[in-house]
Amino acid sequence: MPFIKGRKKTGGRKKNSKNTKTIKRELQRRLYENFLLREILKEKGNIVEALIAEAKKGNVGATREINERLLGKVKEQIEHSGKVEVPVVSIVITPISNEK
């Protein structure tokens, strides 16, 4: 059917709907993430034991990982000593009147 000016567009994909390939790709990604999560949970005990063994050997990265998981990440603190000079600028705005 030829296009007639003023007629509404019909057919096609609805506005803001996702393409079929996008939906499939997102589903595959979610399934893969769930698979990885299940596998990690199965091996969680072995991973934790290996991490603790590495920390006992003196591996700083393993020790840091354990501490971050148990205590949370350390927030970086920045200390400043000395004088901070910041110039203060004042701007005075006066209204303009059209009266004479």
PADREN-307760 format. One line per field, with one value per residue: residue in one letter; chain; x, y, z of N, C-alpha, C in turn. Coordinates in nm, 2 decimals. Example, Ala and Ser with C-alpha at 12.3 -4.5 7.8 and 13.67 -1.06 7.14 Angstrom:
BEGIN
code <- (a|s)
unit <- (A|A)
npx <- (1.32|1.28)
npy <- (-0.57|-0.22)
npz <- (0.78|0.71)
capx <- (1.23|1.37)
capy <- (-0.45|-0.11)
capz <- (0.78|0.71)
cpx <- (1.32|1.29)
cpy <- (-0.33|0.00)
cpz <- (0.78|0.79)
***
This chain:
BEGIN
code <- (m|p|f|i|k|g|r|k|k|t|g|g|r|k|k|n|s|k|n|t|k|t|i|k|r|e|l|q|r|r|l|y|e|n|f|l|l|r|e|i|l|k|e|k|g|n|i|v|e|a|l|i|a|e|a|k|k|g|n|v|g|a|t|r|e|i|n|e|r|l|l|g|k|v|k|e|q|i|e|h|s|g|k|v|e|v|p|v|v|s|i|v|i|t|p|i|s|n|e|k)
unit <- (A|A|A|A|A|A|A|A|A|A|A|A|A|A|A|A|A|A|A|A|A|A|A|A|A|A|A|A|A|A|A|A|A|A|A|A|A|A|A|A|A|A|A|A|A|A|A|A|A|A|A|A|A|A|A|A|A|A|A|A|A|A|A|A|A|A|A|A|A|A|A|A|A|A|A|A|A|A|A|A|A|A|A|A|A|A|A|A|A|A|A|A|A|A|A|A|A|A|A|A)
npx <- (0.08|0.07|0.22|0.03|-0.02|-0.06|-0.18|-0.16|0.13|0.15|0.21|0.53|0.79|0.70|0.73|1.01|1.05|1.24|1.48|1.46|1.70|1.85|1.71|1.75|2.03|2.06|1.92|2.08|2.32|2.23|2.17|2.42|2.56|2.42|2.49|2.77|2.76|2.65|2.84|3.06|2.96|2.95|3.22|3.31|3.40|3.65|3.78|3.80|3.95|4.19|4.26|4.30|4.52|4.71|4.73|4.84|5.09|5.20|5.11|5.03|4.83|4.62|4.58|4.48|4.25|4.10|4.07|3.92|3.69|3.59|3.60|3.53|3.61|3.89|3.86|4.01|4.21|4.28|4.52|4.58|4.82|4.91|4.88|4.60|4.53|4.27|4.15|3.90|3.62|3.41|3.10|2.90|2.58|2.37|2.04|1.92|1.75|1.48|1.38|1.39)
npy <- (-0.12|0.22|0.51|0.75|1.09|1.21|0.98|0.74|0.57|0.23|-0.11|-0.29|-0.27|-0.20|0.12|0.18|-0.09|-0.39|-0.54|-0.86|-1.00|-0.86|-0.93|-1.20|-1.21|-1.08|-1.27|-1.49|-1.39|-1.35|-1.62|-1.74|-1.59|-1.68|-1.95|-1.93|-1.83|-2.04|-2.23|-2.11|-2.10|-2.37|-2.43|-2.26|-2.31|-2.44|-2.23|-2.03|-2.16|-2.19|-1.92|-1.84|-2.01|-1.90|-1.64|-1.71|-1.79|-1.55|-1.39|-1.08|-0.97|-1.17|-1.15|-0.89|-0.91|-1.09|-0.93|-0.71|-0.83|-0.92|-0.69|-0.47|-0.23|-0.01|0.33|0.59|0.83|1.17|1.39|1.72|1.97|2.28|2.62|2.74|2.95|3.12|3.34|3.58|3.68|3.94|4.03|4.29|4.34|4.57|4.68|4.80|5.08|5.21|5.46|5.82)
npz <- (0.00|-0.09|0.05|0.21|0.27|0.59|0.70|0.96|1.07|1.04|1.16|1.19|1.45|1.78|1.95|2.15|2.20|2.22|1.99|1.84|1.83|2.03|2.26|2.27|2.30|2.55|2.71|2.68|2.80|3.06|3.13|3.11|3.31|3.54|3.53|3.57|3.82|3.97|3.94|4.06|4.32|4.38|4.39|4.59|4.85|4.80|4.67|4.87|5.06|4.92|4.89|5.15|5.21|5.04|5.15|5.40|5.32|5.27|5.06|4.96|4.81|4.83|5.10|5.12|4.97|5.13|5.36|5.25|5.18|5.42|5.59|5.44|5.18|5.22|5.27|5.09|5.24|5.24|5.35|5.44|5.49|5.60|5.48|5.31|5.06|4.93|4.70|4.76|4.59|4.52|4.38|4.29|4.20|4.05|4.00|3.69|3.61|3.41|3.45|3.44)
capx <- (0.00|0.15|0.21|-0.06|0.01|-0.16|-0.22|-0.07|0.22|0.11|0.30|0.66|0.81|0.65|0.83|1.09|1.06|1.37|1.49|1.46|1.84|1.89|1.64|1.82|2.16|2.04|1.88|2.20|2.41|2.18|2.19|2.57|2.59|2.36|2.57|2.89|2.74|2.63|2.97|3.14|2.91|2.99|3.36|3.34|3.49|3.79|3.84|3.83|4.06|4.31|4.29|4.35|4.65|4.80|4.75|4.93|5.22|5.25|5.07|4.97|4.70|4.53|4.54|4.40|4.12|4.02|4.03|3.82|3.56|3.54|3.59|3.50|3.72|3.94|3.85|4.14|4.21|4.38|4.55|4.65|4.87|4.96|4.79|4.53|4.49|4.18|4.10|3.75|3.58|3.27|3.04|2.78|2.49|2.27|1.94|1.91|1.61|1.46|1.32|1.48)
capy <- (0.00|0.34|0.60|0.86|1.19|1.22|0.85|0.70|0.46|0.10|-0.22|-0.27|-0.29|-0.09|0.22|0.14|-0.24|-0.44|-0.62|-1.00|-1.04|-0.81|-1.01|-1.33|-1.18|-1.06|-1.39|-1.58|-1.33|-1.39|-1.76|-1.76|-1.54|-1.77|-2.07|-1.90|-1.81|-2.17|-2.30|-2.05|-2.14|-2.51|-2.43|-2.15|-2.36|-2.46|-2.10|-1.97|-2.23|-2.16|-1.78|-1.84|-2.07|-1.80|-1.54|-1.76|-1.79|-1.41|-1.32|-0.96|-0.96|-1.26|-1.09|-0.77|-0.96|-1.14|-0.81|-0.63|-0.91|-0.92|-0.56|-0.37|-0.16|0.10|0.46|0.67|0.96|1.27|1.49|1.84|2.05|2.41|2.73|2.74|3.08|3.13|3.47|3.60|3.78|3.99|4.09|4.36|4.36|4.67|4.68|4.91|5.13|5.29|5.59|5.93)
capz <- (0.00|-0.10|0.17|0.19|0.36|0.70|0.75|1.07|1.04|1.10|1.14|1.24|1.59|1.87|2.00|2.27|2.22|2.18|1.87|1.88|1.86|2.16|2.36|2.28|2.35|2.69|2.78|2.68|2.90|3.20|3.16|3.13|3.44|3.64|3.52|3.63|3.97|4.03|3.94|4.17|4.45|4.40|4.42|4.68|4.96|4.75|4.64|5.00|5.12|4.84|4.92|5.29|5.20|4.98|5.25|5.50|5.26|5.26|4.94|5.00|4.73|4.89|5.23|5.09|4.92|5.24|5.44|5.18|5.18|5.56|5.66|5.34|5.13|5.30|5.20|5.08|5.31|5.19|5.45|5.39|5.60|5.54|5.46|5.18|5.03|4.82|4.69|4.77|4.49|4.55|4.26|4.33|4.09|4.08|3.90|3.60|3.60|3.29|3.50|3.43)
cpx <- (0.09|0.12|0.12|-0.04|-0.10|-0.20|-0.11|0.01|0.16|0.21|0.44|0.67|0.76|0.76|0.88|1.09|1.19|1.37|1.50|1.61|1.89|1.83|1.71|1.96|2.15|2.01|2.01|2.30|2.36|2.20|2.33|2.61|2.54|2.44|2.70|2.87|2.72|2.76|3.06|3.10|2.95|3.14|3.40|3.43|3.63|3.86|3.88|3.95|4.19|4.35|4.35|4.50|4.75|4.83|4.85|5.07|5.28|5.21|4.98|4.83|4.59|4.48|4.45|4.26|4.03|3.98|3.92|3.69|3.50|3.51|3.54|3.62|3.76|3.92|3.98|4.12|4.32|4.40|4.62|4.70|4.93|4.85|4.73|4.48|4.40|4.13|3.95|3.71|3.43|3.22|2.91|2.70|2.38|2.17|1.95|1.77|1.60|1.40|1.43|1.44)
cpy <- (0.12|0.43|0.72|0.96|1.20|1.09|0.81|0.58|0.33|-0.01|-0.19|-0.29|-0.17|0.00|0.17|-0.01|-0.28|-0.53|-0.77|-1.05|-0.99|-0.89|-1.14|-1.32|-1.16|-1.18|-1.48|-1.53|-1.37|-1.53|-1.80|-1.71|-1.63|-1.90|-2.05|-1.89|-1.95|-2.24|-2.24|-2.09|-2.28|-2.51|-2.33|-2.20|-2.38|-2.33|-2.03|-2.03|-2.20|-2.01|-1.77|-1.90|-1.97|-1.69|-1.58|-1.77|-1.65|-1.33|-1.20|-0.94|-1.05|-1.20|-0.97|-0.81|-1.01|-1.02|-0.73|-0.70|-0.91|-0.79|-0.45|-0.29|-0.04|0.23|0.53|0.80|1.05|1.37|1.61|1.92|2.17|2.51|2.72|2.88|3.08|3.27|3.48|3.71|3.81|4.06|4.16|4.39|4.46|4.66|4.81|4.95|5.21|5.43|5.70|6.04)
cpz <- (0.00|0.02|0.13|0.30|0.46|0.76|0.85|1.02|1.11|1.08|1.20|1.39|1.67|1.92|2.13|2.30|2.17|2.06|1.92|1.91|1.99|2.27|2.38|2.34|2.50|2.77|2.79|2.79|3.04|3.23|3.19|3.27|3.55|3.64|3.60|3.78|4.04|4.04|4.05|4.31|4.49|4.45|4.53|4.80|4.92|4.73|4.77|5.06|5.05|4.87|5.06|5.29|5.15|5.08|5.36|5.45|5.25|5.14|4.99|4.93|4.79|5.03|5.22|5.05|5.04|5.33|5.38|5.19|5.32|5.62|5.57|5.30|5.21|5.21|5.20|5.15|5.26|5.30|5.39|5.50|5.53|5.52|5.32|5.16|4.91|4.81|4.69|4.67|4.52|4.42|4.31|4.20|4.13|3.97|3.81|3.59|3.47|3.33|3.49|3.53)
***
